[in-house]
Amino acid sequence: MEIRMVDLVSQYQDIKQEIDQALERVITDSRFINGPDVQGFSNSLAQYLEVGHVIPCANGTDALQLALMALELPQGSEVLTPSFNYVAAAEMLPIVGLVPRFFDSRPDSLNLDEELIEGSITEKTKAIIAVHLFGQGCDMDRIMEIAKKHNLIVIEDNAQSIGGTFTFRNGTTKKLGSIGHIGTTSFFPSKNLGCYGDGGAVMTNDEGLAKKIRMFGNHGQVKKYEYELIGINSRLDTMQAAILNIKLQRLDVYIEARRKAAGYYDLHLSDIEHIETPFRNSFSRHVFHQYNMKVKNGRRDELQDFLKGKGIPSMIYYPRPLHMSTAYDQYPRGPLPVAESLMNEVLALPMHTHLTEEMQEYICTSIQEFFSKA
Ligand SMILES: Cc1ncc(COP(=O)(O)O)c(C=O)c1O
C-alpha cells in the first residue's frame, strides 16, 4: 500500500478516457491559445460559482496580480493580508507598487482573525486580501461589514477553497470567491480543482473590472495590436481548460470524498490528548484542501519523522509566517503571536480524492501508536 500526500495518478485513471479524448481533440484542432474550451470553461465556472465574470489566466499568483492591477489603487497604498499564508498575496503587492500590512490569524480555524482588521487600518489602507485557507472560508459577513465601514476593497484569495461556501447571518449562502469585489483562484494540479500544469482565474460581478482584468491579462489590448493599457501575458491554455471542464463536472464529488476522509480522521484522532483536529466553522462548508491538524505537546517534528518511517507522508503548512522571511520582514505589521505559534504545531496529513479506509486506518493507528509510546 503506497500512501501519497496527493494522489493525482488514481484520479487520472478514473477519468482517463475522457481526458485523453479531450486532449486529442484539442491537439487535432490545434487552437492551443484561446481555443473554444477556454470560453466554455469560463462560462461553466461562472455558472458553478454563480458569479458574473470568470477570467481565466495562467496561475493563481497572476490572478492576484491581475486583480490588483485592475483595481488601480494609489501607489504605496497598504493592503491587509495574513502573515500565516502562502506567499502569493504578499508577493504580488510590492510587485504592483503596494505595501502588505500583515496581521495575525485565528488559533482555531487558522484563517485570518477578522477582529484584528479594524486595528490594522491606517490612512493608507485601501484593501484587504481575505485568504480562505485549507478549504474553509473566513467570516465574510464581518469582513464585508468592516470593508463597507472603512471603504476598503475586498479581494478573496480562494486558491485553496474552491467549491466551499459561506452562509451569511441572513441565511443566504454563496460560493467562496464570489462575495468580495474580486475573487481569485488557482488550478495548480494539487488544488481541489486542479489542471495538469499551471492555471488560475479571477472572478468578479463588476463588468468594468472584468473588462480591465481581461485586457491586463492580454497585453492591455482592446483588440489585436491596439494597446489601451500596459498589460502582461497571462492566459489559461486550451488543453488545461479542456481538462478543467471535465474535472469541474466532478468537483462536488471530489469535495465529498475529501469531506468523508476528513470525517474519518476526525473520528479516529479527536480522542488523542495532544492532537487538535481541524476546527469547522458554523458559517462555511469546509472542502478540505488540506487536513491541517495541530500537535499540541511540542512533538510535531518527532511525529512527522515517526510517520515518515512508516511510509506516511505529511506536510507543514506553513513552517514560517511570511513576516519572518527576509523578503517580507521590513513590511508593517501588528503583533503575530498566533502565526508564530502555529508554525510549530501544524501538521497536514495525506488528503486527496482517493484515500481508502485501509490507508486512513493505517495512518490513524500509527499516530495513536506514536502517542501511546509517550
Ligand atoms: C492561498 C494561495 N494563493 C495563491 C496561490 C498561488 O497559486 P499558483 O500556484 O497557481 O500561482 C496559492 C498556491 O498554492 C495559494 O495556496
The ligand as an SDF file (V2000), in Angstrom:
LIG
                    3D

 16 16  0  0  0  0  0  0  0  0999 V2000
   -3.6740   30.7340   -0.9200 C   0  0  0  0  0  0  0  0  0  0  0  0
   -2.9690   30.6670   -2.2510 C   0  0  0  0  0  0  0  0  0  0  0  0
   -2.9760   31.7560   -3.0390 N   0  0  0  0  0  0  0  0  0  0  0  0
   -2.3700   31.7670   -4.2440 C   0  0  0  0  0  0  0  0  0  0  0  0
   -1.7080   30.6640   -4.7120 C   0  0  0  0  0  0  0  0  0  0  0  0
   -0.9760   30.7520   -5.9910 C   0  0  0  0  0  0  0  0  0  0  0  0
   -1.3980   29.8810   -6.9700 O   0  0  0  0  0  0  0  0  0  0  0  0
   -0.4230   29.4000   -8.1280 P   0  0  0  0  0  0  0  0  0  0  0  0
    0.4930   28.3810   -7.5710 O   0  0  0  0  0  0  0  0  0  0  0  0
   -1.3720   28.8320   -9.1660 O   0  0  0  0  0  0  0  0  0  0  0  0
    0.2810   30.6140   -8.6520 O   0  0  0  0  0  0  0  0  0  0  0  0
   -1.6820   29.5000   -3.9310 C   0  0  0  0  0  0  0  0  0  0  0  0
   -0.9830   28.3270   -4.4550 C   0  0  0  0  0  0  0  0  0  0  0  0
   -0.5320   27.4330   -3.8880 O   0  0  0  0  0  0  0  0  0  0  0  0
   -2.3230   29.5040   -2.6680 C   0  0  0  0  0  0  0  0  0  0  0  0
   -2.3050   28.4290   -1.8690 O   0  0  0  0  0  0  0  0  0  0  0  0
  1  2  1  0
  2  3  1  0
  2 15  2  0
  3  4  2  0
  4  5  1  0
  5  6  1  0
  5 12  2  0
  6  7  1  0
  7  8  1  0
  8  9  2  0
  8 10  1  0
  8 11  1  0
 12 13  1  0
 12 15  1  0
 13 14  2  0
 15 16  1  0
M  END
$$$$
